[in-house]
């Protein structure tokens, strides 16, 4: 029986440890029973039911992951019969609805949220599945209309999956080995490099949401700390990688463990080598949004498999002999899992395009035909301006501009857009972003 370990958010390390120990015990038990020539059919059935129960219990106890982003928007409404309060309320609803649409909600879902979001006489935020907080930044009255500028803390629950139809631009960084000494047996120091190349090849051919653009040489030194300076350094480094690779999302991996379960032994029978040892494989993949500096998700892959090689000899990790071995085949299975789960996570992430060139009447963006763009697609321009909250944590913050863009020319990895009303794009700059609005 093959039992897959599915990386989950939150308590992933605890879950994988439980499942890992469970697999080890059942594997040894089955081997023992086989040697005694017991009928394993009933045992396999029992193990399958227990494994299913453990997986289900762990799944229901882990919380779903939520991602929050601040969006700044301006809404307006006519003041009728001197009722400024009602007009103010309508302006807020308009601004929140625009922010929701920009975050990826549909018109119907945005209307449902804004209809029940605010009370008639205050700006109290009610419990909502999409809006966590609203902050009024500014308001003014002009020519019989009230204008309200606000920012809304909008989070996309994975169950709702506010998403884009476009393939996301992704850069893959080299997988690193945390402890070089773990590669000593077999001298497989080139294994991380070969693993990275195989993952890149798989991402290039077996995904629906990934536009894998480059296998970069950058090595991230991201500090997981809420201290303002360290967080800024990490975000700055991610932004540099995103700029250099022309990619929104960045995948980085680190191998935590490649040690042996025990020392390999050599049998003298007929001079043949026989190993009873197994080798661990513990890898963490991290998915980042290079534009905002956020870590989207961590995925962990843990397994162990027989290591059939003589520890006195060098093993070539590029050889067919290595990848045809039990250990090589087990790593291949993990690569397939990595590809599928990255594709699944990216399905619920927005595809933002960066403005590469800005003219008074047109812009060029870094998404194109390879990402699924077509002539006639409509976008909204936004400015990225992160801010630091009261806890000293840098938060992504997008200011939604009044400019609409329609795609007029599409190339493989770029596209040209213009205003549908021939409006001059006076405040649009290189480095700003555009995002499709789900209509």
N, C-alpha and C positions, 0 to 999 in steps of 0.2 A: 504493500500500500504506500503510495506517495502522498504525503500531506504537505500542502503549500502553506508557507507562513506569509500572511498578508500584512505589510507594514501599515499601522494605523497611527493616528496622531495622538498626542497627549501622553498616555502611559505606554508608549511603544516598547521601551526597553524592558519593562516588567513583563509585558505580554510575550515578547520574543523569548525571554529567558524561560518563562513557564513552558512555552511550546517546544523550545529547544530541548529542555530536560525531558519533556514528555516523549519526544521523538527518540532520544537517546535510550531511554528505558525500554520503550517498545521494540526498538531495533534489536537490542541485546536479548530481550525476552524471546523474540521470534527466532533469533539465531540459535538460542539454547533449545527451543522446542523442535526446531528442524533437525538438530543433531540427534534428538531422541526419537525422531520419526513420528511426532504427534501430528494428528490432523489439524491443520491451522485454519480451516474454514471458519469455525466458530470463533476462534481467537481473533481473526481478522475482522469479522463482523462486529465483535465487541469493541475492538480498538477504534473502528470507524465511527461507531456511535459515540464513544467517549470523546474522540477528537472533535467531532461536530459540536458536541455539547460545550466543550471548553471554548472553542472558537466563538460560538454564539454568545456565551456568557460574557466573554471578554469584549465582544463587539458592542453589546448593549450597555456595558458599564462605562465605555469611553465616550466623552463628550464630542460632539461634532465641532469642527474647527470653523472659526469665523474670522474674516478679514475686514478691517475697518479702514476707511479713507475719508478725509475731509474734502468736500467740494464746495467752492464758493460760487454763488450765483446771485443774479439780480432779477427781481420780479416787479411788475408794475400793474396798476389797476386804476380805472377812472373813479373819481370821487363823485358819487351820485347823491343828490339831495343833501349834501353836506355831511354825509355819514363817513367820516374819515376812518373810523374804527373798522367798519365792514370792508372798506377798500384796502385798508392795511392788511386785513386778514386774507383777502383775495390775492394781494401781491405776494404775501408769504407763501401761500399755496402754490402760486405760479413758479416762484423761485425754487421751492422744494421739488416740485414736479420736474422742472428742468434738470435739477441735480440728479434726481433718480433716473431719468432717461439717460443722462450722460454716464451714470454708473453702470448702465446696462439693463435697467428694467424696461419692460414693455409699457406702452401707453396705458393699457388696461390695468396692469398691476400698479403703476405709478398713480393712476387716478384713484384706485382703491385705497392706497396708503394716504394720499393727501386728503381725501374726503373724511377720513376718520382720525387724522393726525392731530388737529388743533381744535380746541374748544372755541365757542363763538365769542367769548369775551376775554381771552387771554392767549398767551403763546406757550401754554403748558404743553409739553410733549407727552402724548399718551403712549402706552406700550405698543410697539410696532415691530413687525418682522424685518424692517429694512432701515429705519432711521433711529439712531441711538440718541442723538442730541442735536439741537439747533441753537446757533448763536447769532443774534442780530448784530451786525457790524455797523450799519448806517442806514438812515432813511431820510428822504426829503420829498417835498411837494413841489411840483412844477407843472404849469399849464393844465391844472385841473386833474393831475394824476399824482399818485403817490408811488415812489420808488423805494423798495426795500432791498438792501444788500445783506446777505446772510451767508453763513457757511453751515453745512449739515454734515454730521458724522454718519456716513452710510456704510453699512456692512452687508456683504453678500454671503448669506448662509449657503453652505455647500448643497443643502437640499433644494434651494431655489435655483442655484447655478445661473446667475446673471452672466451671460457669456456672449462671445462674439463668434461669428461664423468663420473668421479668418484664422489661418494657421499662424502660430506665434513664432517670431524670430528668436532663435535659441543659439547660444554659444556654449560649447562643452569645454571645460577646463581639464587639464591632466589630473587623473586620479593619483592621489599621493599615498605613500605608505608611511604611517605614523611612526613605526619603529623599524628601522632598516635591518635590525638584527633578526626580525621575523622572516626575512628572505634568505637567511643563511643556509638552511637545509635546501639543497638543490641549487643554491646560488641563483635564485629566481629574482634577481634585482630588477630585471626588465619587465616583470609581470605587470606592474601597474600601467606601464606604457602600452603594452599589448592589450590589456583589458580596456583601456580608454579607446583605443582604435577600434576594437570590436563593438563597443557600445556606440561609438559614433556611426559606424557602418549600419548598425541595427536601427538607430534613430533616423538615419537617412532614408531607410527603405520600408519601415514597418510601423509608421505612425500616421494618424489623420490630423493631428493638431500641431505638429512640430515642423517648422521650417528651420532645420539645423543648418546654420550658416558657416560655422567655422570650428575647427578643432584648434583652440588657441593654445599659446604657450604660457599664458599668465598663470601665476600661482597665488591664490588668495590667502591673505593672512587676516581673516575677519575675526574680530574680537567680539565674543558674545557677552556684552556688558552694557548695562543701562547708563553708565557714566556718559555724560554728554560728549566729551572729547573723543572717547573711544568709539562711540556710535558714529560720530561724524567721520572719523578716519575710515571706518568700515564702509560707510555709504560712499565716501569719496572714492575709495578704491573700486567699489562695484561700478560706480558711474564711469570711471576711466576704462574699465573692461568693456562696458556696454558701448562706449564711444569707439573704442579701438576695433571691436568686432561687429559693430553696426547691428547689435542684437538687444532686444528688450529683456529677455530672460537668460539667466546664467545658471549652468549646472556644474557643481563642483563635488568631487567625491574624495573620501579618505578611507583607507583600509585600516581598521583598528587592530585586527588580529589575523595573523597567518601562522600561528604557532602550531606545533605538533601535539597531538593528544598524548603520545608517548614516543620514545626513541625507536626508529625503525630497526628491525632485527634481520639478520641474514641467516638463511637456512643453508646448511652444508650438504643437504641431500641433493645428489647429482650436480652439485655446484651451482644450483639455481638460487636466485634471490627471491625471497618471499617476505613481504612487509605485512605486519599486523597493525601498523599505525594508521591514524587518520589525521587530517590536517584541517584546521579551522579556516573559515572565511567569514569575516565580519566587516561589512562595508556600510558607510553612511553616505547617502547622496543628499545634497542640499540644493534646493531650487530657490533662486533669488530673482527679484525684479530689479534689474540693473538701473532702471530709470528712477525708482524711488528708494532703492537701498534696502528694501524689506526682504526678510527671509520668508518665502511663501510656505515652504514645508520641508521637513526632514523625513527621509525614507531610509529604513535600515534593513539590511539583508544579512541574515546569519544562517550558516549551515556548516556541516562538517562532512567530509567524504574521505574514502580510503586514498592514501598516498602510496602508490605502488612502486616508487622509485628508490634506488639505493641511495642512502644519504651520503655516500662517499663520492657520488658522481654529480656532475653539473647537469641540470635539466634545462633544456631550451624551451622557454615559454611561448616561442613562436612555432614550435614544431607540431606536426600532426599527432605525434606520439603523446605529447602533453595533453592536447585537447581531446584526444580519444580516450584518455584515462578516466577513471571514475571521478577524480577530482576535477579534471577539465570539463567533463560533461556536466557536473554539478554547478560549476561556475557559469557555463553556458545557460543553464536553466535560470540562474539568477539574472543574467543579462536580459533574457526575455521578460522576466518580471519587471526589471527596472524600466525597460522601454514601455511596457503596457501601463505601468502606474504613473510614469511621467506624462504620458499621453492623456491619461484620465484626469490628472490634476490640472494640466494646462487647458483642458476643455472648459473649465469654469473660471479661467482667467481672461481678463480683457486684453485685446490686441491694440496697443497704442502705437501710433506711427510718429516718428520724429520728423520735424521739418528740416530738410537739408538745404533748401534754397528758398528764398522769399523775395518775390517781386511785387510791385504795387498791385498787380492784377492776378497773380498766380503763385502757387507754391509747389515744391517737389518734396515728396515724403519717402521714407525708407521702407515702405511695404509695396508689394506689387503683385504681378500675376502669380508668382510662386506662393503667395499667401492667400490667393483667392479673390483679389480685388478685380472689379470690373468697371468699365466705363459707365457712368451714371450713379455709382455708389455715392452716398452722401455722408459727410463728416462734419464735426464741430471742432473748432479750434479751442485749445485750452493752454493756459500757462501753468507751469509747475513752480510752486513756491512753498516748500516745506516750512513748518514752524515748530518751535520747541514748546511743549506743554508745561504745566506747572510742576510736573514730576521730572522735568529735564529730559524727556524723551522726544526725539525728533519724529514728527508725524508728517506723512505725505499730505499735501494740500494742493488741489487743483482749482484754478480760477477759470470759470467757463466764460469764454468771450462771446460777443454777439455775432461772430462771423461763421457763416455756413459755407461749406466747400462741397463742390460736386466734381468727381473724378472725370477728367476729359481724355487723358492718355495713360496707358498702362504698359509698363515694362516688367521684366522678370522680378526685380527686387526694388523697383521704385515706381512712382506714379505721379502724375501732374494733376492738380486740381485748381479750380477757379470758383469765384463767387457766382451763384446762380442768378444774382441780381446785378452782376457787373459792379458790385460795390468794391471800392478800393480797400485793400487789406493793409491799412496804414500802421496798425499796431502789432502786426504779426512779425515775428522774428525767427531767425534760424535758432533751433534748439527748442522751440515750442512744440506742442504735440497736437495731434488730431485723433479723434475717436469716433467710430460710427455710432449713431443713435439708432436703437432698435425701434422701428416704427411698425 
